């Protein structure tokens, strides 16, 4: 795209900012001098950016890539988390750091690394010429001069570049040749396992992003020298795993993060600590119920949570906890128990006369939706019906959110 065509496209997008992108696609005959498909792509991207990349939405000259590239890209929250994670490791010195982003894509992670930190220089490598063209335009639009764009196969480029990097970041594409989602490193593109020696020989630290569906212990065993795994959840939803590979001694640390608007919960542990911990099981459930957040559910420090928070576990395979005292800062959902209930329609309706509640099941024979139907409840309201295994028994509780 030429500078003139870009300016023309952006002017058209501003003029049609409120139009339906789908309708715009079918209006090519009315706008013969404009690529309306690309314009519609910009309208979709701008609306998506309001939620996923709010900082980009403030840049009027930013050009968005196709839908698939936007969907595969990091969100602003997770990209910012990665930058802050690197900042923690590099803030003890004023020297500059070289970073290679081997899977550039939309470039959100490269932009995050480069933002407000001139001591990082990022080599962005991407084999798709269209994405490289957009990246070159966008780093100018964002007024960044510490990102270099390279249109190449990343592994071939790395083998020939003659550089050694402080940090290499890679986010392998998690779709196979048929477009189906995959999770294992060996099924992703590029195959980091087959090329781990090449990549590790060119950096001090390798950061590998993985699907939240990946088994953490399998990922640790597949990669070389994993010093830490960071599980990143945003607003209660597990978004990505980050494997940090570098020479180290001792156990791999597992870090569970849950990022929300006003808080960042962080719990760290090792598998050895969890294996050696002793769970404290309850004999009676009262006071409050605690449900770990998504990052903790993924990481699995289930026995450690008892000692870390002074809680009792409901049962070996029930990932719920209880205490008489309210642990306000617990990383997860906290419910206050109103009463215990039999899990039948008559008993529940007596406690919930409005017939509306949220149903939660943990280590219970029925799924939440099935039990909700059996109890004749509609979704919603301020109350919760929690069904779970406590010791060897199936129990029900009427709860509300703890204040």
Phi, psi and omega in degrees: 000136178275164179300321180295317181292326178294314180298321179294318179298312183295323177296320179294318180297318179296321182292329184248031187301332185262004184278159176284119182303322181295317178294325181296325180301326184267017181246025183303323182297334180275345182224068186296340183265005183233140173282093186291333177296317178292324177295318178297324176299323179290320179297317178296316180298318181296322180287323176294323183296330180303329181259314189273325181223069185303328179294320179294327182297341179275352179264106187291341184259005181289137178248127186266143179280180178299166187303315183300317179294324178292319181295324183280349185282154173296153171280168178297322180297314183286326177294318178296321177302316181296320178297315180295325177297317177291322180301322179299328182275338187247359187280002179272357181217155180263002182289163179278156181233138178260126180238137173245125174259100188282349181229067192306311179055227180292338175091010183299318180291319178300316179297320179296317179299321185280339188295130173054027182210088184285355178277356173257134167242128187249127168265114179265122181240128182209134183272350179273113183301325180296316179294324178295319178298315179296320181296318179299318177295315188290325178290332172290317180298326180272358178059049178249133179239015179244030174231128175252134184258130180230120179268100186193164167293124191297321182289321176295319179297317181297318182295332185256348190290335180072019181248153169242130186254148172293319184220132168245131179245135180219134179234082184301142179295130186256048173223141179275187184295344179260006179083006180277145181288140176230166182234322185295143180303322183291343179264352184271168178235124357287161179281099185293331182292315180292339185242018186297324181294318178299310184294314182295331180288349182252012181206160172275321181230131175248125175249120182245123176272138181225164178295143175295348178277348183292143173286122187298315183293326176294319178297319179297318182288330181285319182277170183254129174056061178276111180276329183203152172236128177251122177262119187249114175247141178238122179052041174088359180244127180289122187255320184198160172247140177238118178260123179258121183246124181192160176299132181200165176242149176093193185283153172289128178274138177246124183245125179255121181239135170234115187255124173233183186300319186248353186219153173227103177276138181219123176233131179235150181194173172240160178299325179297317179298317179294317182295326182273349181286154177246126178284147176253110185265144182276154171258340179210139179263124178202159178085271187222151173247140182237125177247115182301150179289176187298323181292322177290322177297325178286317183288319174085036175276055194289325177284322181298328182301331179298311182282326181295326187240003179066044184246164172244138181273145183288321178194167184306314184254015176254111184272056173230152184227163181218157172199156176282332180264146183279117176265088190300323186266014179302135182281082180162196180270136178240126179244140175265129183281126177269315180196160171272149183217148168289146184266063172227164188299318183296314183292318182291318179296332177291330180270339182232077186298334179282348177070021182228124180196164174268135181250130180235129176239136178222120182053051184229146186300330183256145171290159184302316182296322179293315180294322179301318178293319180297326181275353179071032182259148171260151181289139175126188180085188184256355183258158178233141168251117182251123177245127185204162173274125177242112187065246178250004187249155174265124185235157176233145181221140171265126186223165169226164178294135179289139180258000000 
